[in-house]
Amino acid sequence: MVQCWRIASSPLLILALCGCDVILDVDEDRSPRCSTDEQDRYRCNGNVSQRCGDDLEWRDEATCTDATPVCSASSGRCESITQVAAGGAHTCAVLSDGTVWCWGLNASGQVGTPPSQSAQVRTPAPLQGISDVLRIQLGGSDEIGHSCALLESGQVSCWGANDAHQLGTGEESTDDRSTPVVVPGIEGASALSLGSHHACAVVAGGRVTCWGANQFGQAGQDPLVHQTVATPTLVDGLDDVEELAAGAIHTCARTKQGAVKCWGSNESGQCGVLPINPGGPILPPREVPGLDGAKRIAAGSHHTCATSGPSGEEVVLCWGAESCGQLGAGITCNEGCPVLWDECSQAEPTQATAGERSFAVSELALGAYHTCTISYASNSVRCWGRNNRFQVKQSDTNPVFDVTQTNQLGALQVSAGGYHTCILTSDGAMVCWGSNEFGQLGSGLADQRHGPARVSWTSAVPAEDSPAP
């Protein structure tokens, strides 16, 4: 839409000939006014939403807050956060207008800006070239990373590291991308999960398609034939899948019936089958025994967890590596943290209690070597596992913790990254704690503050916003 402005004394015809769609009035001092047909129009003036009033003057509608952090260029209104996502060393949020904002490590372009411009982004930055996002998933490590978004159209767009074809474009080049590219061949996607160097999606019929690194079979193909999978390829033996969880080198799927099937590396028992470390990948996907009616699943680097039980009574069951206490089983290990395999590794789902009574959860998230949940009863966050960067708890530097309840009450969502954790609070704000080496807490600070800290949106300006007239 082309907008033009006129001084009240200026001939309307002259401006109309310039191809204006909407002609707005300005006073003699060129302060903007509204035309009579624009009374219901909203616009952004910095981070303030303005509305044309009955007096044909622009009036402040709302100043955007932590709960509604950004004034949208498309709607002119303050948008709320609908999803939080923590990756290896970067973080993203989806807003209610379907836009994506990211920050943290940007060495591979995973935040959405060229690394040559900024290898670290310490406050939320709008992602260019993408809209209508439903969900976002982040992968990678504390060195590189990639990001993918599930769109309203059922397509998937990815950006960031591409060293193992984890962007799924099928191109011979493995160059990183800082702008989203649509993954070819995916239609009707309903779920998405990213590992360290691979990605998987649920497509029509509940089938699963994966791409990226496959040296351990984590993309569902024979690694003797395909070390990497350049384009989305269906995984045999899976249908009716509802949810995915991708770890560093393994992947799991939950069916609508509540069964969990895993494939890839089982060197730590993370696929939930015996024997541990069988000397080769688990292929085709095999069902994890001992799980009845799984409600949700999540994967860390080398461990996996699921919830099971009636709504309001779901308990956490975990399997895989336990050297950092990430299973919450309360087992004492002597080999150090992290260790991929030791006598503490568990292939059988074990309830996470750490010697306490069981607790019901409403959310589940796994980081590299730690696990977090949201308590069903109190909406407080409970985390356990590796705490070397305070990603579990801020009051102690002990590297391993059993189940510990944080002081973050009223959490609606939780997401665990490599060495940081983020939540969406009941008042709509986003709070993060843990490592801030690359600015992944979003506080805008360049120090090693471990949080918890509210994400700073004070300088957030939508990508397509233009200055107010």
C-alpha positions in Angstrom: 0.0 0.0 0.0 1.4 3.4 -1.0 0.8 6.2 1.5 1.0 9.9 0.8 0.5 12.9 3.1 -1.0 16.2 2.3 -1.2 19.6 4.1 -4.8 20.6 4.4 -4.3 23.4 1.9 -2.6 21.2 -0.7 -4.7 20.2 -3.8 -5.8 16.6 -3.4 -5.7 16.0 -7.1 -2.0 16.5 -7.4 -1.2 13.8 -4.8 -3.8 11.5 -6.2 -2.1 11.5 -9.5 1.1 10.2 -7.7 -0.5 6.8 -7.4 -1.4 6.9 -3.7 -3.7 4.2 -2.2 -4.3 6.1 1.0 -3.9 9.9 1.5 -3.3 11.0 5.1 -3.6 14.5 6.4 -0.8 16.4 8.2 -1.0 19.7 9.9 1.0 22.7 8.8 3.8 21.6 11.2 3.7 18.2 9.4 2.6 16.2 12.4 0.6 13.2 11.2 -3.2 13.1 11.3 -5.7 10.5 10.2 -8.0 10.8 7.2 -11.7 10.1 7.7 -11.5 6.6 6.2 -8.6 5.5 8.5 -10.3 5.7 11.9 -9.9 2.0 12.5 -6.3 1.8 11.4 -3.5 0.8 13.7 0.2 1.5 13.2 3.5 1.2 15.1 5.3 4.3 16.4 8.5 2.7 17.6 7.4 0.1 20.1 4.0 1.8 20.7 0.8 0.7 19.0 -1.2 3.7 17.9 -4.8 3.9 16.7 -6.7 6.6 14.8 -9.0 8.2 17.2 -12.4 9.8 16.6 -10.7 13.2 16.6 -8.6 12.0 13.6 -5.4 12.2 15.7 -3.1 9.3 16.3 -3.4 8.1 19.9 -1.3 5.6 21.8 -3.1 2.3 22.1 -0.6 0.4 24.1 3.1 0.4 24.9 4.5 -3.1 24.2 5.6 -4.9 27.4 7.6 -8.1 28.2 4.3 -10.0 27.7 3.5 -8.4 24.4 7.0 -7.4 23.4 6.9 -6.3 19.7 4.6 -4.0 17.7 3.9 -5.9 14.5 4.4 -4.1 11.2 1.5 -6.1 9.7 -1.1 -5.6 12.4 0.0 -2.5 14.2 -0.6 -4.2 17.5 1.6 -5.5 20.3 2.1 -9.3 19.8 2.5 -11.9 22.5 5.0 -14.8 22.7 3.4 -18.2 21.7 6.5 -20.4 21.9 10.0 -20.4 23.4 12.8 -22.6 22.0 16.4 -23.1 23.3 19.1 -24.6 21.1 22.7 -25.5 21.5 23.8 -21.9 22.1 21.0 -19.9 20.5 17.4 -19.1 21.4 14.2 -18.2 19.4 10.7 -17.2 20.1 7.5 -17.3 18.0 5.1 -14.4 18.3 1.3 -14.4 17.8 1.6 -12.8 14.4 3.7 -15.8 13.2 7.0 -14.0 13.1 10.3 -15.5 14.6 12.8 -13.6 16.7 16.2 -15.2 17.6 19.4 -14.4 19.5 22.6 -16.0 20.8 25.4 -17.8 18.9 25.3 -17.0 15.1 28.4 -18.7 13.8 26.4 -20.6 11.3 23.7 -18.0 10.6 21.3 -19.9 12.9 20.0 -16.6 14.4 19.1 -15.4 10.9 21.7 -12.8 10.2 25.0 -13.2 8.2 27.8 -14.3 10.6 30.1 -11.7 9.0 27.8 -9.0 10.4 27.5 -10.5 13.8 28.7 -13.9 15.2 26.8 -13.2 18.4 23.4 -11.5 18.8 22.6 -10.6 22.4 19.0 -9.3 22.1 16.0 -10.6 20.0 16.4 -9.9 16.2 13.6 -10.5 13.7 14.1 -13.3 11.2 13.8 -12.1 7.6 12.0 -13.9 4.8 9.6 -16.0 6.9 6.1 -15.6 8.3 3.1 -17.7 9.3 5.2 -19.9 11.6 3.4 -22.3 13.9 6.3 -23.9 15.7 10.1 -23.7 15.7 12.8 -26.2 16.6 16.5 -25.6 17.2 19.5 -28.0 16.8 23.2 -27.9 17.0 25.8 -27.5 19.7 27.8 -24.8 21.4 29.8 -24.4 18.2 27.4 -24.5 15.3 23.6 -24.7 15.0 20.6 -24.8 12.7 17.0 -23.9 13.0 13.8 -25.0 11.3 10.2 -23.7 11.4 6.9 -25.5 10.8 4.7 -23.2 8.7 0.9 -22.9 8.6 1.1 -24.3 5.0 2.5 -27.6 6.3 5.9 -26.8 4.8 9.2 -26.6 6.7 11.8 -23.9 6.4 15.4 -24.2 7.7 18.5 -22.0 8.1 21.9 -22.1 9.8 24.5 -24.8 9.6 24.5 -27.1 6.6 27.7 -29.1 7.0 25.8 -32.4 7.0 22.9 -31.3 4.8 20.8 -30.6 7.8 18.9 -27.9 5.8 17.6 -30.6 3.5 17.8 -28.7 0.2 19.4 -31.5 -1.7 22.0 -29.2 -3.2 25.6 -30.3 -3.6 26.8 -27.3 -1.7 27.0 -27.6 2.1 27.3 -23.8 2.7 25.5 -22.4 5.7 22.4 -20.2 5.1 21.4 -17.2 7.2 18.0 -16.9 5.5 15.3 -19.5 5.6 15.0 -22.0 2.7 12.0 -24.2 2.2 12.8 -27.9 2.5 11.7 -29.5 -0.7 9.3 -32.4 -0.8 7.6 -31.8 2.6 3.8 -31.2 2.6 1.3 -31.5 5.4 3.9 -31.6 8.1 2.5 -31.7 11.6 5.5 -32.1 13.9 9.2 -31.4 13.8 12.4 -32.1 15.8 16.1 -31.3 15.3 19.2 -33.1 16.5 22.8 -31.9 16.6 23.2 -32.3 12.8 19.9 -33.8 11.6 16.2 -33.1 11.4 13.0 -35.1 11.2 9.3 -34.2 10.4 6.0 -36.0 10.7 4.2 -35.8 7.3 0.9 -37.0 5.9 -0.3 -40.3 7.3 1.9 -40.0 10.4 4.9 -41.1 8.4 8.4 -39.7 9.3 10.9 -38.2 7.0 14.5 -37.3 8.0 17.5 -35.6 6.6 21.0 -34.5 7.6 23.7 -36.5 9.4 23.3 -40.3 9.4 26.6 -41.7 10.5 24.8 -43.5 13.3 21.6 -44.1 11.5 19.9 -41.2 13.2 18.2 -40.1 10.0 16.7 -43.6 9.6 18.9 -44.9 6.8 21.7 -47.5 6.6 24.9 -45.5 7.5 27.0 -47.9 5.5 25.2 -46.6 2.4 24.4 -43.0 3.5 26.6 -41.1 5.9 24.4 -38.0 5.2 20.9 -37.7 3.8 20.7 -34.6 1.6 16.9 -34.5 1.2 13.9 -35.7 3.3 13.7 -39.5 3.1 11.0 -41.6 4.7 12.0 -43.8 7.6 10.7 -47.4 7.2 8.5 -49.0 9.8 6.8 -45.9 11.1 3.2 -44.6 10.7 0.6 -43.0 12.9 3.3 -40.9 14.5 2.3 -37.8 16.5 5.5 -36.5 18.1 9.3 -36.6 17.5 12.4 -36.2 19.7 15.8 -36.0 18.1 19.0 -36.3 20.2 22.6 -35.9 19.2 22.8 -39.2 17.3 19.5 -40.9 17.9 15.8 -40.2 17.2 12.5 -41.3 18.8 8.9 -41.1 17.7 5.7 -41.4 19.7 2.6 -42.8 18.0 -1.0 -41.8 18.6 -1.4 -45.0 20.6 1.3 -44.0 23.0 4.1 -46.3 21.8 7.6 -45.0 21.6 10.0 -46.2 18.9 13.7 -45.2 18.6 16.5 -45.6 16.1 20.1 -44.6 15.6 22.9 -44.9 18.2 22.2 -46.9 21.4 25.7 -46.5 22.9 24.3 -45.0 26.1 21.0 -47.0 26.0 19.2 -43.9 24.6 17.1 -46.0 22.2 15.7 -47.9 25.2 16.6 -51.4 24.1 19.2 -54.0 25.1 22.0 -54.5 24.7 23.5 -51.1 25.4 26.2 -50.2 22.9 25.4 -53.1 20.5 28.2 -52.1 18.1 25.9 -50.8 15.4 22.8 -48.6 14.9 19.3 -49.5 15.9 17.5 -49.9 12.5 14.7 -50.2 11.7 13.0 -48.3 14.6 12.4 -50.5 17.6 9.7 -50.0 20.3 10.8 -49.1 23.8 9.5 -51.8 26.1 7.9 -51.0 29.4 6.1 -47.8 28.3 2.3 -47.7 28.4 0.5 -44.8 26.9 3.3 -42.3 26.6 1.9 -38.7 26.4 5.0 -36.8 25.4 8.6 -37.4 24.6 11.9 -35.4 24.5 15.5 -36.2 23.8 18.8 -34.8 25.1 22.2 -35.5 23.6 22.4 -39.1 24.9 19.3 -39.6 26.9 15.5 -39.8 26.3 12.5 -39.2 28.5 8.7 -39.7 28.2 5.7 -39.0 30.4 3.1 -41.6 31.1 -0.1 -41.7 33.1 -3.5 -40.0 33.2 -3.8 -36.3 32.7 -2.8 -34.5 35.9 -0.9 -37.6 37.0 1.8 -37.9 34.3 5.2 -39.1 35.7 8.6 -38.9 34.0 10.4 -42.0 32.7 13.9 -41.6 31.4 16.6 -43.9 29.8 20.1 -43.5 28.4 23.2 -41.8 29.8 23.1 -41.0 33.5 26.6 -39.8 34.3 25.4 -36.2 34.9 22.3 -37.2 36.8 20.1 -36.4 33.8 17.8 -39.4 34.2 16.9 -38.2 37.7 17.2 -41.8 38.9 19.4 -40.8 41.9 22.3 -43.1 40.9 25.8 -42.2 41.9 28.3 -42.4 39.1 32.1 -42.3 39.4 33.3 -41.8 35.8 32.7 -38.0 35.6 30.3 -35.9 33.6 29.6 -36.2 30.8 30.4 -39.8 30.0 28.6 -41.5 27.1 28.5 -44.9 28.7 29.2 -46.2 32.2 27.6 -48.5 34.7 24.9 -45.9 35.3 23.5 -45.9 31.8 20.0 -47.3 31.7 18.3 -48.9 28.7 15.0 -49.5 30.6 12.7 -46.5 31.3 13.3 -45.4 34.9 11.0 -43.1 36.8 12.7 -39.8 37.7 12.3 -39.4 41.5 15.8 -39.0 42.8 14.7 -40.6 46.0 11.7 -38.3 46.4 8.1 -39.2 45.9 6.9 -39.1 42.3 5.6 -35.8 40.9 3.1 -35.1 38.2 4.2 -32.9 35.3 2.5 -30.9 32.5 5.6 -30.1 30.3 8.9 -31.9 29.5 12.1 -30.6 28.0 15.6 -32.1 27.7 18.9 -30.2 27.2 22.2 -31.7 26.3 22.8 -33.2 29.7 19.9 -31.9 31.8 16.2 -32.4 32.1 13.4 -30.0 33.1 9.7 -30.3 33.7 6.8 -28.1 34.8 5.0 -29.3 37.9 1.3 -30.0 37.2 0.3 -28.9 40.7 2.3 -25.7 41.1 3.4 -24.8 37.6 7.0 -24.5 39.0 10.0 -25.6 37.0 11.9 -28.7 38.2 15.3 -29.5 36.7 18.0 -32.1 37.2 21.3 -33.1 35.6 24.5 -31.2 34.7 24.7 -27.8 36.2 28.2 -26.6 35.1 26.7 -23.4 33.7 23.8 -23.0 36.2 21.4 -24.4 33.6 19.6 -26.4 36.4 19.9 -24.2 39.4 21.6 -20.8 40.2 22.6 -21.2 43.8 25.3 -23.9 43.6 28.0 -24.8 41.1 27.9 -28.5 41.8 28.0 -30.1 38.3 25.4 -32.7 39.0 22.0 -32.3 40.7 19.1 -34.5 41.5 15.6 -33.2 41.1 15.6 -29.5 42.1 12.7 -27.1 42.2 13.5 -23.6 40.9 12.0 -20.4 42.1 10.4 -19.8 38.7 6.7 -20.1 39.5 3.8 -19.9 37.0 5.6 -21.4 34.0 3.6 -22.3 30.9 6.4 -23.6 28.7 9.9 -24.8 29.3 12.7 -25.4 26.8 16.2 -26.7 27.6 19.2 -26.0 25.4 22.8 -27.0 25.5 23.7 -25.1 28.6 20.8 -22.8 29.2 17.1 -23.1 30.0 14.1 -20.8 29.1 10.5 -20.6 30.2 7.4 -18.7 29.2 5.8 -17.4 32.4 2.1 -17.2 33.2 2.2 -13.4 32.7 3.5 -13.9 29.2 7.2 -13.0 29.7 10.2 -15.0 28.7 12.8 -15.8 31.3 16.2 -17.6 30.7 19.1 -18.8 32.9 22.4 -20.7 32.5 25.2 -19.9 30.1 25.3 -16.5 28.5 28.6 -16.8 26.7 27.1 -16.0 23.3 24.2 -13.9 24.5 21.7 -16.8 24.4 19.9 -15.5 27.5 18.7 -12.5 25.5 19.4 -10.1 28.4 21.5 -7.8 26.2 24.4 -8.1 28.5 27.9 -9.2 27.4 28.9 -10.8 30.7 28.5 -14.3 32.0 25.4 -13.6 34.1 23.7 -16.9 34.7 20.2 -15.5 35.3 17.4 -15.9 35.7 16.9 -12.9 33.5 14.0 -11.6 31.5 14.6 -11.4 27.7 15.2 -7.8 26.8 12.9 -6.6 24.0 13.5 -2.8 24.5 15.3 -2.5 21.2 13.1 -4.9 19.2 11.9 -3.4 16.0 10.0 -5.6 13.4 11.9 -6.4 10.3 9.4 -4.7 7.9 8.5 -1.8 10.1 9.0 1.7 8.6 9.4 4.9 10.6 6.1 6.5 11.6 5.0 9.2 9.3 
